[in-house]
Amino acid sequence: QVQLVESGGGVVQAGGSLRLSCEASGSLFRVNTMAWYRQVPGKEREMVATLSAGTWIRYADSVKGRFIASRDKNMISLQMNDLKPEDTAVYYCNAPDLWNAGEAFWGQGTQVTVSS
């Protein structure tokens, strides 16, 4: 198994910044790509940023130019700048399971609230 533990999050005013981190531990040979997702109650979970084990990073259009994702081995971070009320969500760390196609490991989630 792989454990993903997020940290960071909180409450910030619109235009402010927050930083999230996620550390993976356990059977790390079962993961390669890692990602950030977010979910608002009543809506599907959406991808925010996907990071390869190498150098490529893909962002959702809604966060391009404002969010910066980074990776250092088994840890990923998400620097969120110019936050907007619509960024309010629970943010999750994700890592697809290389041993089980279609399955993934998830963190417990961390709440980000942006007040207007």
Contact map, one row per residue, 1 for C-alpha under 8 A:
11100000000000000000000001100100000000000000000000000000000000000000000000000000000000000000000000000000000000000000
11110000000000000000000111110100000000000000000000000000000000000000000000000000000000000000000000000000100000000000
11111000000000000000000111000000000000000000000000000000000000000000000000000000000000000000000000000000111000000000
01111100000000000000011110000000000000000000000000000000000000000000000000000000000000000000110000000000111100000000
00111110000000000000011100000000000000000000000000000000000000000000000000000000000000000000100000000000001100000000
00011111000000000001111000000000000000000000000000000000000000000000000000000000000000000001100000000000001111000000
00001111100000000001110000000000000000000000000000000000000000000000000000000000000000000000000000000000000001000000
00000111110000000111100000000000000000000000000000000000000000000000000000000000000000000000000000000000000001000000
00000011111000000111000000000000000000000000000000000000000000000000000000000000000000000000000000000000000001111000
00000001111100000100000000000000000000000000000000000000000000000000000000000000000000000000000000000000000001111000
00000000111110000000000000000000000000000000000000000000000000000000000000000000000000000000000000000000000000011110
00000000011111011100000000000000000000000000000000000000000000000000000000000000000000000000000000000000000000011110
00000000001111110000000000000000000000000000000000000000000000000000000000000000001000000000000000000000000000000111
00000000000111110000000000000000000000000000000000000000000000000000000000000000011110000000000000000000000000000111
00000000000011111000000000000000000000000000000000000000000000000000000000000000111100000000000000000000000000000000
00000000000111111100000000000000000000000000000000000000000000000000000000000000111000000000000000000000000000000000
00000000000100111110000000000000000000000000000000000000000000000000000000000011111000000000000000000000000000000000
00000001110100011111000000000000000000000000000000000000000000000000000000000011100000000000000000000000000000000000
00000001100000001111100000000000000000000000000000000000000000000000000000001111000000000000000000000000000000000000
00000111100000000111110000000000000000000000000000000000000000000000000000001111000000000000000000000000000000000000
00000111000000000011111000000000000000000000000000000000000000000000000000111100000000000000000000000000000000000000
00011110000000000001111100000000000000000000000000000000000000000000000000111000000000000000100000000000000000000000
00011100000000000000111110000000000000000000000000000000000000000000000001110000000000000000000000000000000000000000
01111000000000000000011111010000000000000000000000000000000000000000000001100000000000000000000000000000000000000000
01110000000000000000001111110000000000000000000000000000000000000000000001000000000000000000000000000000000000000000
11100000000000000000000111110000000000000000000000000000000000000000000000000000000000000000000000000000000000000000
11000000000000000000000011111110000000000000000000000000000000000000000000000000000000000000000000000000000000000000
01000000000000000000000111111110000000000000000000000000000000000000000001000000000000000000000000000000000000000000
00000000000000000000000000111111000000000000000000000000000000000000000000000000000000000000000000000000000000000000
11000000000000000000000000111111000000000000000000000000000000000000000000000000000000000000000011100000000000000000
00000000000000000000000000111111110000000000000000000000000000000000000000000000000000000000001111000000000000000000
00000000000000000000000000001111110000000000000000011000000000000000000000000000000000000000001101000000000000000000
00000000000000000000000000000011111000000000000001111000000000000000000000000000000000000000001100000000000000000000
00000000000000000000000000000011111100000000000001111000000000000000000000010000000000000000111100000000000000000000
00000000000000000000000000000000111110000000001111100000000000000000000000000000000000000000111000000000000000000000
00000000000000000000000000000000011111000000001111000000000000000000000000000100000000000011110000000000000000000000
00000000000000000000000000000000001111100000111110000000000000000000000000000000000000000011110000000000000000000000
00000000000000000000000000000000000111110000111100000000000000000000000000000000000000001111000000000000000000000000
00000000000000000000000000000000000011111011110000000000000000000000000000000000000000001110000000000000000000000000
00000000000000000000000000000000000001111111100000000000000000000000000000000000000000011100000000000000000000000000
00000000000000000000000000000000000000111110000000000000000000000000000000000000000000001000000000000000000000000000
00000000000000000000000000000000000000011111000000000000000000000000000000000000000000000000000000000000000000000000
00000000000000000000000000000000000000111111100000000000000000000000000000000000000000000000000000000000000000000000
00000000000000000000000000000000000000110111110000000000000000000000000000000000000000000000000000000000000000000000
00000000000000000000000000000000000011110011111000000000000000000000000000000000000000000000000000000000000000000000
00000000000000000000000000000000000011100001111100000000000000000000000000000000000000000000000000000000000000000000
00000000000000000000000000000000001111000000111111000000001100000000000000000000000000000000000000000000000000000000
00000000000000000000000000000000001111000000011111000000001100100000000000000000000000000000000000000000000000000000
00000000000000000000000000000000001110000000001111100000111100000000100000000000000000000000000000000000000000000000
00000000000000000000000000000000111100000000001111110000111000000000000000000000000000000000000000000000000000000000
00000000000000000000000000000000111000000000000011111111110000000000111000000000000000000000000000000000000000000000
00000000000000000000000000000001110000000000000001111111100000000000000000000000000000000000000000000000000000000000
00000000000000000000000000000001110000000000000000111110000000000000001010000000000000000000000000000000000000000000
00000000000000000000000000000000000000000000000000111111000000000000000000000000000000000000000000000000000000000000
00000000000000000000000000000000000000000000000000111111100000000000000000000000000000000000000000000000000000000000
00000000000000000000000000000000000000000000000000110111110000000000000000000000000000000000000000000000000000000000
00000000000000000000000000000000000000000000000011110011111000000000100000000000000000000000000000000000000000000000
00000000000000000000000000000000000000000000000011100001111100000000000000000000000000000000000000000000000000000000
00000000000000000000000000000000000000000000001111000000111110110000000000000000000000000000000000000000000000000000
00000000000000000000000000000000000000000000001110000000011111110000000000000000000000000000000000000000000000000000
00000000000000000000000000000000000000000000000000000000001111110000000000000000000000000000000000000000000000000000
00000000000000000000000000000000000000000000000000000000000111110000000000000000000000000000000000000000000000000000
00000000000000000000000000000000000000000000000100000000001111111110000000000000000000000000000000000000000000000000
00000000000000000000000000000000000000000000000000000000001111111110000000000000000000000000000000000000000000000000
00000000000000000000000000000000000000000000000000000000000000111111000000000000000000000000000000000000000000000000
00000000000000000000000000000000000000000000000000000000000000111111000000000001111000000000000000000000000000000000
00000000000000000000000000000000000000000000000000000000000000111111100000000111100000000000000000000000000000000000
00000000000000000000000000000000000000000000000000000000000000001111110000000111000000000000000000000000000000000000
00000000000000000000000000000000000000000000000010100000100000000011111000011110000000000000000000000000000000000000
00000000000000000000000000000000000000000000000000100000000000000001111100011100000000000000000000000000000000000000
00000000000000000000000000000000000000000000000000101000000000000000111111111000000000000000000000000000000000000000
00000000000000000000000000000000000000000000000000000000000000000000011111110000000000000000000000000000000000000000
00000000000000000000000000000000000000000000000000001000000000000000001111110000000000000000000000000000000000000000
00000000000000000000001110010000000000000000000000000000000000000000001111110000000000000000000000000000000000000000
00000000000000000000111100000000000000000000000000000000000000000000001111111000000000000000000000000000000000000000
00000000000000000000111000000000010000000000000000000000000000000000111111111100000000000000000000000000000000000000
00000000000000000011110000000000000000000000000000000000000000000000111000111110000000000000000000000000000000000000
00000000000000000011100000000000000100000000000000000000000000000011110000011111000000000000000000000000000000000000
00000000000000001111000000000000000000000000000000000000000000000011100000001111100000000000000000000000000000000000
00000000000000001111000000000000000000000000000000000000000000000111000000000111111000000000000000000000000000000000
00000000000000111100000000000000000000000000000000000000000000000110000000000011111000000000000000000000000000000000
00000000000001111000000000000000000000000000000000000000000000000100000000000001111100000000000000000000000000000000
00000000000011111000000000000000000000000000000000000000000000000100000000000001111110100000000000000000000000000100
00000000000001100000000000000000000000000000000000000000000000000000000000000000011111110000000000000000000000000111
00000000000001000000000000000000000000000000000000000000000000000000000000000000001111110000000000000000000000001111
00000000000000000000000000000000000000000000000000000000000000000000000000000000000111110000000000000000000000000100
00000000000000000000000000000000000000000000000000000000000000000000000000000000001111111000000000000000000000011100
00000000000000000000000000000000000000010000000000000000000000000000000000000000000111111100000000000000000000111100
00000000000000000000000000000000000001111000000000000000000000000000000000000000000000111110000000000000000000111000
00000000000000000000000000000000000001110000000000000000000000000000000000000000000000011111000000000000000011110000
00000000000000000000000000000000000111100000000000000000000000000000000000000000000000001111100000000000000011110000
00000100000000000000000000000000000111000000000000000000000000000000000000000000000000000111110000000000011111000000
00011100000000000000010000000000011110000000000000000000000000000000000000000000000000000011111000000000011110000000
00010000000000000000000000000000011110000000000000000000000000000000000000000000000000000001111100000001111000000000
00000000000000000000000000000011111000000000000000000000000000000000000000000000000000000000111110000001110000000000
00000000000000000000000000000011110000000000000000000000000000000000000000000000000000000000011111001111100000000000
00000000000000000000000000000110000000000000000000000000000000000000000000000000000000000000001111111111100000000000
00000000000000000000000000000111000000000000000000000000000000000000000000000000000000000000000111111000000000000000
00000000000000000000000000000100000000000000000000000000000000000000000000000000000000000000000011111000000000000000
00000000000000000000000000000000000000000000000000000000000000000000000000000000000000000000000011111111000000000000
00000000000000000000000000000000000000000000000000000000000000000000000000000000000000000000000111111110000000000000
00000000000000000000000000000000000000000000000000000000000000000000000000000000000000000000000110011111000000000000
00000000000000000000000000000000000000000000000000000000000000000000000000000000000000000000000110011111100000000000
00000000000000000000000000000000000000000000000000000000000000000000000000000000000000000000011110010111110000000000
01110000000000000000000000000000000000000000000000000000000000000000000000000000000000000000011110000011111000000000
00110000000000000000000000000000000000000000000000000000000000000000000000000000000000000001111000000001111100000000
00111100000000000000000000000000000000000000000000000000000000000000000000000000000000000001110000000000111110000000
00011100000000000000000000000000000000000000000000000000000000000000000000000000000000000001100000000000011111000000
00000100000000000000000000000000000000000000000000000000000000000000000000000000000000000111100000000000001111100000
00000111110000000000000000000000000000000000000000000000000000000000000000000000000000000111000000000000000111110000
00000000110000000000000000000000000000000000000000000000000000000000000000000000000000011110000000000000000011111000
00000000111100000000000000000000000000000000000000000000000000000000000000000000000000111110000000000000000001111100
00000000111100000000000000000000000000000000000000000000000000000000000000000000000010111000000000000000000000111110
00000000001111000000000000000000000000000000000000000000000000000000000000000000001111110000000000000000000000011111
00000000001111000000000000000000000000000000000000000000000000000000000000000000000110000000000000000000000000001111
00000000000011000000000000000000000000000000000000000000000000000000000000000000000110000000000000000000000000000111
